[in-house]
Amino acid sequence: MKLSRFVATTAFGCLPLLPLFAFGADSGDVGPVKMISAMEDAFGVHPGQRRNHIKGSCALGEFTGLPAGAAYSRSKLFSGDTIPVTARFSVGGGNPAASDAAKGVRGMALEFKLPGGAIQHMTMINMPIFGAAKPQTFYDMLVALKPDPATHKPDPEAIKTFAASHPDYQAMGDYAKSHNPPPSYANSPYYSLHAFWFVNKDNHKTLVRWHFEPQDGVKFMTDEQMQKAPADFLEKVLIDRTHKGPVKWDLVVTLGQEGDPQNDPSKPWPADRKEVTLGTLAITQAMAQKGAACEPINFDPMVVADGIAVTDDPVLRARSAAYAVSFGKRLSGN
């Protein structure tokens, strides 16, 4: 039984439903090299490939921001120009043979090519909260998932101990267990997880989180569909969908208030926070990632252009450091 299937069917099967981001800087004793090493122990080494979200597809499209966005951010995303976008859709985890029908994380990473040559990244998943308030939690999860040499499977007791001892994981774990995967990348929202600052022309800062809401509607597979689905279908479904016309998502920005968590992606904001729609993403082409435009991109979530600024979230900052380690290994063919 493959690792992804085994973990998904245990009593604590939500564990690998973490987006499998790696962490590094500002993480105490858990540096980026140590974290990537733990991920390799859990999922194996696949030379020249990503250590997380290894299975994915490329796409191309454009983003058109609404002028109303300028009230919150001077980013050229909201200039009114059409912004070219390179996208990557992915299945969470470090297993390139992971099933598209298994419960777990789906990702959307975007690189916006702004007027004047600046780059803006948005790296998101289809769950509104993250399962770690600090990098140590994610590292401990990876250690728990390391396969036993005798069985080639994780130890269920280690998984149970992890789940019981990390309260910052529980909210995402509960969400993951109660939601089946989408039948298409086009039928999923994608969330920033972290808070960011929007900075307008007057240097006024607004704390925000954002998500992309699918115009095709949010849908989930039934249990029966999950059982009957092939291991690989998401890429073909997305390609076929783009042949019928652009696949669109609305950029919905949630405006934070004083006291809302800035640096803890495991905690949701209150449901009554104001939301504003500030643009539309249109994906016009999708293709296999091998040799395509998204393949060499390191979708570092801390790559932001003028008008958007990062917070002090240690998980966000740690992701960036470990992405760099993973990217270096990928470039060197390791």
N, C-alpha and C positions, 0 to 999 in steps of 0.2 A: 504494500500500500504506500502510495506516495505521501510525502510529508504534508503537503497542503491538504490532501483528502483526510489524512489521519487526524490532524489537529482540528479540522473543521467538524469532525464528527464525534469528538470527545465531549464529555460533560462540560469541559471548560474551553469549548471550541472557539470562543470569541478571541482568544489570544492573538492569533496571527491576523486578526482583522484590524489591528493597528496598521497604519499606512506604511509601516516599515521604513520610516524616515530614520536616518542615522544622525547621531549627535556628536558634538565635539567640544568646541570652545565653551568656556564658562560652565563646565560640567564637573568641576571638582576633579576626582581621580579618573573620570571617564573621558579621555581625550579622543580625538577623531580616529586615530589609528587603532586604538583599543576597541572602539565601537565597531568599526568596519571589520576588524578581525572577528569579533563576536558574531556579526552578521554572516560572515563567511563560514564560521563554525556551524551556524544554524542551518544555512541553506546551500552550502557548498560554494566553490569558486567556479565561475564561468568566464574564462579569460576574454578580455576585450568587451565585456558587457557590464551594464549597470549592476550595482550591488543591491539596489532596491527598485521596485517597480520595473523589474527587468523585462517583463513581457508587455509590449506596447505597440502602438501604431502611430504613424505620422499623419498630419493634416495641415492644410493651408486655408487661410481665410482672411477676414478683415474685421476690424472693429470700428464702429461709428459711435462716438460719444455724444451725449446731449449737452448743449450749452449750459444747462442748469448745473452741470458738474463744476463749472468754474466758480460757483459760489463757495465750494468746499476745497477745491484743489486747482492749482495753476498748471497741473500736468497737461501736456499736450494731448493726452488721451481725450481731453474734453475741449479741444480746439475747434471741433467741427469737421476736421479733416478725416478722411478714411484711412485707417492705420493698418498696414499689412501685419498679419499674424502668422507665426509658425507655431503649431500646436502638437502636443503628444498626449494621446490617451493611453491609459495603462491599467494593468491589474497589479494590486499591491503584492509585495513579497519578492523574494530572491530566487524563486523557482521558475525557470523559463517554460516549464511544462504545466504550470498551474492551470486549472480548469476555469474557463470563463463562466461556468455555471455554479462555481462554489461561492458560498458566502464570503464576503470580504470587501476590501477597499477597491474602489475604482478611482483613477486619478485623471485630472486634466491639467496640463502644464502649458502655459502660453508665453511666447516671446513677442512683444510688441516692438515694431521698428518705428520709432517716433520720428517726426520731422526734425531734421538737423542731425540725425544719426544716433540719438540716444536710444537706449534699450530699457524696456520695462518688463520684468518677469512677474507672473502670477502662477504659483504652484499650489494646486488645491486637491482636495479629495471630496468624495461624495458623502461624508459624514460631518455634521455640524460642530462636533467637539472632538478633541484629541484625547488619547488614552494615557497621557503622561503630563504631569505638571513640571517635571524636571527630567533631564536626560538619564539620570540613574534608573528611573523606572523602566525606560525602554531597554536599557542595557540588561537589567535584571530579567526582563522578558526574554531577550535573546538567549541568555544563559539557560533559562528554563526550557527553551525550545531546542537546545542542542541535542541531536539524536544520540541515543545510547549505542555504543559501538556493537553491542550484541544484538539488539533488536532493530537498529537503524530507524528507530522512532523516538520521539521525545518521551520522557518519563512522566506519566500522568500525575504522579505525586508532586513532581517539581512544578508542573503547571498549576496544580491546585494550590500549592504553597504561594506561588507568585500571585495568583488571583486574590487570595485571601489577605495578602500582606501589603497590597498596593491600592489604597482607596482612590487614588487619582485615576486609576484605570477603570473603575467600576461604571461610570456613566457611559463611556464609549462602549464598554463591553456589553452593557444592557441594550444600548441602541443597536449594536451590531447583531446581537442574537435575535432581535425582534424585526429585522428588516432583511428581506431577501434581495439578491442582486438585481440590477436592472436588465431588461432584455436587450438593451442597446445603450451605448455611451450617450446617445442622443436623448435618452429618457431619464437622465440623472442630473440633479443639481450638483454643483461643485463649490466647496466652501474654503475661504481663506484660512480658517482655523485661528490664525494669529490676528491680533489687533495691529493696525498701522495708523499712522498719522496722515491725514490729508492736510496740505498746507496751501492756502490760497494766495492771491497776489498781495494781500495785505499782511502776509505772514501769520494769519490766524490759523491755529491748528484745531482740527476736529478728529477725535478718536473714532476709528471706523473698523468694522469688519465687513466683508463683502461675500456675496455668492453669485453664481451664474445660474439663473433659473431657465430650464429648457422650455422653449416654445412648443415643442412636440409633446409636452406633458410629462409629469413624473410617473413612472410605471415601475412595477416590481414583478419579477417572475413568480409564478406559483410554485409550490413544492413539487407538483407533478412536472412542470416545465423544467425545473432544475434537474430532476432525475433523468429526463429524456434528452436534455440538450447535449450536443457534442462538446468536447473539451475546448474547441476553438470555433467561435462564431462571431465574437464582437467586432473583429476587424472587417469581415465580409459584410456584416449588417451595416456598419458605418459607411463603407464604400458604396454599397447599394443605395443607402439613403441619400448620399450626396449626389448620386446620379439623377435623383428625382428633383433636386433643387437644394439651395443652401439650408444647412442645419443651423438653427438660431437659438441663442440664449440671451436673456436680458441680464445686464449687470445690475444687481440690486445691492445697494450699500446701506448697511445698518449704522446709524449714528449713535455713538456711545455717549454716556453721561458720566458725570463725576461719580466715582465709586465703582464703575464697571471695571472688571479685571483687564488690566493692560498686558500683563505678563504671564498669564496662565491660560493656555489654550484648552485645558481640561474643564474649565468652568464656562457654562453658557451665560450669555447676557439675558436680562429679563425680556420676556416675550413682548412687552409693550414698547420696546424701543422703536423709534421712527425709522422707516425704511424709505429710500428714494431710488427710483430707477434712473440710471445715468448713462445708459448706452446699450448697444446690441452687438453681440459677437455673431458673425456668420461664417460657418465653416463650409467651404465650397468644394474642397477636394480632400480625399483621404486615401492613404496608401500604406503598404508595408513599410516598416521603418528602415530596413536594410538599404543603405545608400540614399535615403531620403533626407530632406532638409533638417528634420528634428533629431536625427540619430546622433550627430556630434555635439549637440547643445547640452551644456550643463545648466539645467533649469534651477539655478540658485535662487531661492525666494527672497534673498536680500539684495538682488540686483534691482534697484529702484531708480527712477529718474526724478528730476526736479518736480516738486509738487506732491510727492509721496515719500514718507520717511518711516523708518523702522522704529519699533519700540525696543525696550530693554529685555524683552522676552528671552530668557535663556535657552528655551527650546528652539526658537527661531534662529538665534545666533549660532547655536550648536549645530543645527542642520547645515548651515552654510559651510562650516569648517569641515564637516565630514563629507559633504558633497564634493569638496575640493579633493579630498583623499581618494574617494571613489573615482572621480573624474581622471585624476592622475593615473590610477591603475588602469583605467579603461584605455586611455590614450597610449599607454606603454604596452598594451596587449596582455597585461596580467589579469 
